[in-house]
Amino acid sequence: LTVVGLAGVLSDRWQPRVVNSDEAPNAQRTPGELQSDFLGSGGFGIQRRAIVDANVPAINQALNWPRLSRDYIQFGVGTLIAENKALADGMATPEFNRLVGKALAGPAELIKIGNVDESLVFQAEVDDLDGVHADERLNRVTYTSAENRKHATGDNIAAHALMYKQALELHQQASQA
């Protein structure tokens, strides 16, 4: 959400060329509904499998069972802090369509919006981008694979890097056309 929002800010110091937004919350819901969708799209076990899928020993060690358990506890306690409640409210009512529209009004040459199949965080059926979906700079991608870990797929740093790489490749293809 932050990247899409920043892409719509015109500046003489920074002009994004490629915007890559994967798995951004895009549906109106309550913070509790978003939390439920988040946990249903990559709770502890699914997240651990995504981390193991990456096959990066340092990440696997850093996010081992005890460490990840502690992170989940800290996350749960953190939801009681006022600032985190405000963030949850913002993520639950993201105005995603408006942000994409503003980003398309900016200098970006390509905006890629990606979602992982079966994720509940990004809801693919929420496809109304207020008419901006016809813009040739806007690319929609749904990721599917045998190692689908729903929203937690992003915790596989190799998969995450491939999502970003795809945005760059789409940009290169558009530039050559």
C-alpha positions as CSV (number, residue, x, y, z in Angstrom):
1,L,0.0,0.0,0.0
2,T,2.8,2.4,0.8
3,V,4.6,1.8,-2.5
4,V,1.4,2.4,-4.5
5,G,0.6,5.5,-2.4
6,L,4.1,6.9,-2.9
7,A,4.0,6.3,-6.6
8,G,1.1,8.8,-6.8
9,V,3.1,11.6,-5.1
10,L,4.7,13.9,-7.7
11,S,8.2,15.1,-6.8
12,D,11.1,16.7,-8.5
13,R,13.5,14.5,-6.5
14,W,12.0,11.1,-7.0
15,Q,10.2,9.6,-9.9
16,P,9.3,5.9,-9.8
17,R,9.6,4.0,-13.0
18,V,8.3,0.6,-11.8
19,V,5.8,-0.1,-9.0
20,N,5.6,-3.6,-7.7
21,S,2.7,-4.2,-5.3
22,D,2.2,-7.8,-4.3
23,E,-0.3,-9.0,-1.8
24,A,-1.5,-5.5,-0.7
25,P,-4.8,-5.5,1.3
26,N,-7.3,-4.3,-1.2
27,A,-10.7,-4.9,0.3
28,Q,-12.8,-3.0,2.8
29,R,-13.2,-5.0,6.0
30,T,-12.8,-4.6,9.7
31,P,-9.4,-5.0,11.4
32,G,-10.6,-8.2,12.9
33,E,-11.7,-9.6,9.5
34,L,-8.3,-8.6,8.0
35,Q,-6.5,-10.3,10.9
36,S,-8.6,-13.4,10.3
37,D,-7.8,-13.3,6.5
38,F,-4.1,-12.8,7.3
39,L,-4.0,-15.8,9.7
40,G,-6.0,-17.9,7.2
41,S,-3.5,-17.1,4.5
42,G,-0.3,-17.9,6.2
43,G,-0.5,-18.7,9.9
44,F,2.4,-20.1,11.8
45,G,2.7,-23.5,10.0
46,I,2.2,-22.1,6.5
47,Q,4.7,-19.4,7.2
48,R,7.3,-21.9,8.5
49,R,6.8,-24.0,5.3
50,A,7.4,-20.9,3.1
51,I,10.6,-20.1,5.0
52,V,11.8,-23.7,4.6
53,D,10.9,-23.6,0.9
54,A,13.3,-20.8,0.4
55,N,16.2,-23.2,1.4
56,V,18.3,-20.3,2.8
57,P,20.0,-21.6,6.0
58,A,20.4,-18.1,7.5
59,I,16.7,-17.3,7.1
60,N,15.7,-20.7,8.4
61,Q,17.9,-20.3,11.4
62,A,16.7,-16.7,12.1
63,L,13.1,-17.6,11.8
64,N,13.2,-21.0,13.5
65,W,10.2,-22.4,15.5
66,P,11.2,-20.7,18.8
67,R,12.0,-17.3,17.2
68,L,8.9,-17.3,15.0
69,S,6.8,-18.3,18.1
70,R,8.1,-15.4,20.0
71,D,7.4,-13.1,17.0
72,Y,3.8,-14.3,16.9
73,I,3.4,-13.6,20.6
74,Q,4.9,-10.1,20.2
75,F,2.7,-9.4,17.2
76,G,-0.4,-10.4,19.2
77,V,0.6,-8.2,22.2
78,G,1.4,-5.4,19.7
79,T,-2.2,-5.3,18.5
80,L,-3.1,-3.7,21.8
81,I,-0.9,-0.6,21.2
82,A,-2.8,2.5,19.9
83,E,-0.5,3.2,17.0
84,N,-0.8,-0.5,15.8
85,K,-4.6,-0.3,16.1
86,A,-4.5,2.8,13.8
87,L,-2.3,0.9,11.3
88,A,-4.7,-2.0,11.4
89,D,-7.6,0.4,10.7
90,G,-5.7,1.8,7.7
91,M,-4.9,-1.6,6.3
92,A,-8.5,-2.8,6.7
93,T,-9.8,0.3,4.8
94,P,-7.0,0.8,2.3
95,E,-8.7,2.7,-0.5
96,F,-6.6,0.6,-2.8
97,N,-8.4,1.7,-6.0
98,R,-7.8,5.4,-5.3
99,L,-4.1,4.8,-4.6
100,V,-3.8,2.9,-7.9
101,G,-5.6,5.7,-9.7
102,K,-3.2,8.3,-8.2
103,A,-0.2,6.1,-9.0
104,L,-1.3,5.9,-12.7
105,A,-1.6,9.7,-12.7
106,G,2.1,9.8,-11.8
107,P,5.3,9.1,-13.8
108,A,5.5,5.4,-13.3
109,E,6.0,3.5,-16.6
110,L,4.6,0.2,-15.2
111,I,2.5,-0.8,-12.2
112,K,2.3,-4.5,-11.4
113,I,-0.3,-5.7,-8.9
114,G,0.2,-9.3,-7.9
115,N,-1.6,-11.7,-5.7
116,V,-0.9,-15.3,-4.6
117,D,-3.6,-17.8,-5.5
118,E,-5.8,-18.7,-2.5
119,S,-4.6,-15.7,-0.5
120,L,-7.3,-14.0,1.5
121,V,-5.3,-10.8,2.1
122,F,-5.4,-9.6,-1.5
123,Q,-8.9,-10.4,-2.8
124,A,-8.7,-11.0,-6.5
125,E,-12.4,-10.7,-7.0
126,V,-12.2,-7.1,-5.9
127,D,-11.2,-6.0,-9.4
128,D,-13.0,-2.6,-9.7
129,L,-10.2,-0.1,-10.1
130,D,-12.6,2.8,-10.9
131,G,-12.0,2.4,-14.6
132,V,-8.1,2.6,-14.4
133,H,-7.8,-1.2,-15.1
134,A,-7.7,-0.5,-18.9
135,D,-4.4,1.4,-18.6
136,E,-1.7,-0.4,-20.5
137,R,0.8,0.4,-17.7
138,L,-1.2,-1.6,-15.2
139,N,-0.4,-5.4,-15.1
140,R,-2.4,-7.9,-13.0
141,V,-0.6,-11.1,-12.0
142,T,-1.8,-14.1,-10.0
143,Y,0.9,-16.4,-8.7
144,T,0.2,-20.1,-8.7
145,S,2.7,-22.9,-8.0
146,A,3.0,-26.3,-6.3
147,E,4.6,-24.6,-3.3
148,N,1.7,-22.1,-2.9
149,R,1.8,-20.8,0.7
150,K,-0.9,-18.3,0.2
151,H,0.0,-14.8,1.6
152,A,3.0,-16.4,3.4
153,T,4.6,-17.1,0.0
154,G,6.3,-13.7,0.4
155,D,8.2,-15.1,3.4
156,N,10.0,-17.3,0.9
157,I,12.7,-14.7,-0.1
158,A,13.4,-16.6,-3.4
159,A,9.7,-16.4,-4.4
160,H,9.6,-12.7,-3.2
161,A,12.6,-11.9,-5.4
162,L,11.0,-13.6,-8.4
163,M,7.9,-11.5,-7.9
164,Y,10.0,-8.4,-8.1
165,K,12.0,-9.7,-11.0
166,Q,8.8,-10.3,-12.9
167,A,7.9,-6.6,-12.5
168,L,11.3,-5.6,-14.0
169,E,10.9,-8.0,-16.9
170,L,7.4,-6.7,-17.6
171,H,8.9,-3.2,-17.6
172,Q,11.6,-4.2,-20.0
173,Q,9.1,-5.9,-22.4
174,A,7.0,-2.8,-22.3
175,S,10.0,-0.6,-23.0
176,Q,11.0,-2.7,-26.0
177,A,7.5,-2.7,-27.5
